[in-house]
Amino acid sequence: MHQLEELLIIFLPFLIGLILTFKTFISFTTWIFNTCLRSEKHFIKSYGSWALITGSTDGIGKALSYQLAERNLNLILVSRNSKKLETVKNEISTKNPHIQIKTVTIDFSGDFTDGVREIEILARDLDLGILINNVGISYPKAMFFHEVKEETWMKIVRVNIESTTRITKAVIGGMMERKKGSIVNIGSGAAAVVPSHPLFTIYAATKA
């Protein structure tokens, strides 16, 4: 009995280490394959010739717009700032003159029914295959849950959740009919922090 316990003490850490090493190896080889070896997907053939990106004038949304343009996709850029939209449109058009770009100005923090309707009409006539729900807002500063004013958290919910739901509803019909398409919802690392980012609780919940 004592010998069995001694063997367990010796080999159990070794076994755990072996399992962890194997998991790390699998993760690493998967990353290598996805990054370096996997053949590039033909976006237009796989999804469609148009992509719609919300929050497309700054940060992640702007970067993704450039990336999709380089893959020859036509773009629908959505943002609340019409001047920024035109600037980004012109920048992308200069580098990618062969693609078409449409813009839609929507402020998701207010009543955006008309904006959603405009997108719905656009989507009917276009081969819209990619939707990237990127738009998002957070608090003006770090605050605990009980310190956030109702007006602030209602705007966060509208922009981060309601916009995603309603824009998806507006375009998914065409994807279903064509039996192809991709919908990407951009979240935030704040949602993965334990215990759920206490100073940005509502934002973390809406970007989970």
C-alpha positions as CSV (number, residue, x, y, z in Angstrom):
1,M,0.0,0.0,0.0
2,H,2.8,2.4,0.9
3,Q,4.6,1.5,-2.4
4,L,1.4,2.4,-4.3
5,E,1.1,5.8,-2.5
6,E,4.8,6.5,-3.2
7,L,4.3,5.7,-6.9
8,L,1.3,8.0,-7.1
9,I,3.3,10.8,-5.5
10,I,6.0,10.3,-8.0
11,F,4.0,9.8,-11.2
12,L,0.9,12.0,-10.6
13,P,2.8,15.3,-11.0
14,F,4.5,13.8,-14.0
15,L,1.2,12.8,-15.5
16,I,-0.3,16.2,-14.9
17,G,2.7,17.9,-16.5
18,L,2.4,15.6,-19.5
19,I,-1.2,16.4,-20.0
20,L,-0.6,20.2,-19.7
21,T,2.3,19.9,-22.1
22,F,0.2,18.0,-24.6
23,K,-2.6,20.6,-24.4
24,T,-0.1,23.4,-24.9
25,F,1.4,21.6,-27.9
26,I,-2.1,21.1,-29.4
27,S,-2.9,24.8,-28.9
28,F,0.4,25.9,-30.4
29,T,0.1,23.6,-33.5
30,T,-3.5,24.8,-34.0
31,W,-2.3,28.4,-34.0
32,I,0.6,27.6,-36.4
33,F,-1.9,26.0,-38.8
34,N,-4.5,28.8,-38.6
35,T,-1.8,31.5,-38.9
36,C,0.6,30.1,-41.4
37,L,-0.6,26.9,-43.1
38,R,-4.3,27.1,-43.7
39,S,-5.3,28.2,-47.2
40,E,-6.9,31.7,-47.3
41,K,-10.7,31.6,-47.5
42,H,-12.3,33.3,-50.5
43,F,-14.6,35.6,-48.7
44,I,-16.8,36.6,-51.7
45,K,-17.4,33.0,-52.8
46,S,-17.9,31.8,-49.2
47,Y,-20.1,34.6,-48.0
48,G,-21.0,37.3,-50.5
49,S,-19.7,40.4,-52.2
50,W,-20.7,43.0,-49.5
51,A,-19.8,43.5,-45.9
52,L,-21.5,45.8,-43.3
53,I,-19.5,47.1,-40.4
54,T,-20.9,49.1,-37.5
55,G,-18.6,51.4,-35.6
56,S,-16.5,51.6,-38.7
57,T,-14.7,54.9,-38.3
58,D,-12.4,54.1,-35.4
59,G,-10.4,51.3,-33.8
60,I,-11.3,47.7,-34.6
61,G,-14.2,48.6,-36.9
62,K,-12.0,50.8,-39.1
63,A,-9.2,48.2,-39.2
64,L,-11.6,45.5,-40.2
65,S,-13.0,47.7,-42.9
66,Y,-9.6,48.1,-44.4
67,Q,-8.9,44.4,-44.2
68,L,-12.2,43.5,-45.9
69,A,-11.6,46.1,-48.7
70,E,-8.2,44.5,-49.4
71,R,-10.1,41.2,-49.9
72,N,-12.1,43.0,-52.6
73,L,-15.4,43.2,-50.6
74,N,-17.7,46.1,-51.2
75,L,-18.5,47.9,-47.9
76,I,-21.4,49.4,-46.0
77,L,-19.8,51.6,-43.4
78,V,-22.0,52.5,-40.4
79,S,-21.2,55.2,-37.8
80,R,-22.8,58.1,-36.0
81,N,-20.4,60.7,-37.4
82,S,-21.0,61.5,-41.1
83,K,-17.8,63.5,-41.5
84,K,-15.7,60.6,-40.2
85,L,-17.6,58.2,-42.4
86,E,-16.8,60.3,-45.5
87,T,-13.1,60.5,-44.4
88,V,-12.8,56.7,-43.9
89,K,-14.7,56.1,-47.2
90,N,-12.3,58.3,-49.1
91,E,-9.2,56.8,-47.5
92,I,-10.4,53.2,-48.3
93,S,-11.5,54.2,-51.9
94,T,-8.1,55.8,-52.6
95,K,-6.3,52.5,-51.7
96,N,-9.0,50.2,-53.2
97,P,-10.6,52.1,-56.1
98,H,-12.2,49.0,-57.6
99,I,-14.7,48.4,-54.7
100,Q,-18.0,50.1,-53.9
101,I,-18.6,51.8,-50.6
102,K,-21.9,53.0,-49.1
103,T,-22.3,54.9,-45.8
104,V,-25.1,55.0,-43.3
105,T,-25.2,57.5,-40.5
106,I,-26.8,56.1,-37.3
107,D,-26.6,57.2,-33.7
108,F,-27.4,53.9,-31.9
109,S,-27.7,55.7,-28.5
110,G,-31.0,57.2,-29.5
111,D,-33.9,56.2,-31.7
112,F,-32.4,54.4,-34.7
113,T,-35.5,52.9,-36.2
114,D,-35.0,54.9,-39.5
115,G,-31.4,53.8,-39.7
116,V,-32.2,50.1,-39.3
117,R,-34.9,50.5,-42.0
118,E,-32.3,52.1,-44.4
119,I,-30.0,49.1,-43.8
120,E,-32.8,46.7,-44.3
121,I,-33.7,48.2,-47.7
122,L,-30.0,48.3,-48.7
123,A,-29.6,44.6,-47.8
124,R,-32.4,43.5,-50.0
125,D,-30.7,44.7,-53.2
126,L,-27.1,43.7,-52.3
127,D,-25.2,40.4,-51.9
128,L,-24.6,41.1,-48.3
129,G,-22.6,38.2,-46.8
130,I,-20.7,39.6,-43.8
131,L,-22.1,41.6,-40.9
132,I,-19.7,42.8,-38.2
133,N,-21.5,44.1,-35.1
134,N,-18.6,46.2,-33.7
135,V,-20.2,49.4,-32.3
136,G,-19.9,49.8,-28.6
137,I,-19.7,52.4,-25.8
138,S,-18.7,52.3,-22.1
139,Y,-18.7,54.5,-19.1
140,P,-17.1,58.0,-19.2
141,K,-15.0,56.8,-16.2
142,A,-14.7,53.7,-14.0
143,M,-17.7,53.3,-11.7
144,F,-19.3,50.7,-9.5
145,F,-22.7,49.4,-10.7
146,H,-24.8,51.5,-8.2
147,E,-23.0,54.7,-9.3
148,V,-24.0,54.5,-13.0
149,K,-26.8,56.8,-13.9
150,E,-29.9,55.2,-15.6
151,E,-29.4,57.4,-18.7
152,T,-25.8,56.1,-19.1
153,W,-26.6,52.4,-18.7
154,M,-29.6,52.7,-21.0
155,K,-27.4,54.1,-23.7
156,I,-24.9,51.3,-23.2
157,V,-27.6,48.7,-23.5
158,R,-29.0,50.3,-26.7
159,V,-25.7,50.7,-28.4
160,N,-24.1,47.4,-27.3
161,I,-27.1,45.0,-27.3
162,E,-30.1,46.5,-29.1
163,S,-28.1,47.6,-32.1
164,T,-26.6,44.2,-32.5
165,T,-30.0,42.5,-32.3
166,R,-31.8,44.9,-34.7
167,I,-29.1,45.1,-37.3
168,T,-28.7,41.4,-37.4
169,K,-32.5,41.0,-37.8
170,A,-32.4,43.5,-40.6
171,V,-29.9,41.6,-42.7
172,I,-30.1,37.9,-41.8
173,G,-33.1,37.2,-44.1
174,G,-31.0,37.6,-47.2
175,M,-28.3,35.3,-45.8
176,M,-30.9,32.7,-45.0
177,E,-32.2,32.9,-48.6
178,R,-28.8,32.6,-50.1
179,K,-27.8,29.9,-47.6
180,K,-24.5,31.6,-46.8
181,G,-23.2,34.5,-44.7
182,S,-21.2,35.3,-41.6
183,I,-22.2,37.4,-38.6
184,V,-19.4,38.5,-36.2
185,N,-20.2,40.1,-32.9
186,I,-17.2,42.0,-31.4
187,G,-17.0,41.5,-27.6
188,S,-14.5,42.7,-25.1
189,G,-11.9,41.3,-22.8
190,A,-13.7,43.1,-20.0
191,A,-16.3,40.3,-20.1
192,A,-13.6,37.7,-19.3
193,V,-12.1,39.4,-16.2
194,V,-12.9,37.7,-12.9
195,P,-14.9,38.9,-11.1
196,S,-16.5,40.4,-14.2
197,H,-14.7,43.8,-14.1
198,P,-16.4,45.4,-11.1
199,L,-15.8,49.0,-12.2
200,F,-17.4,48.3,-15.6
201,T,-20.0,45.7,-14.8
202,I,-22.7,46.8,-17.3
203,Y,-20.2,47.3,-20.1
204,A,-18.7,43.9,-19.4
205,A,-22.2,42.2,-19.4
206,T,-23.2,43.9,-22.7
207,K,-19.9,42.9,-24.4
208,A,-19.8,39.3,-23.2
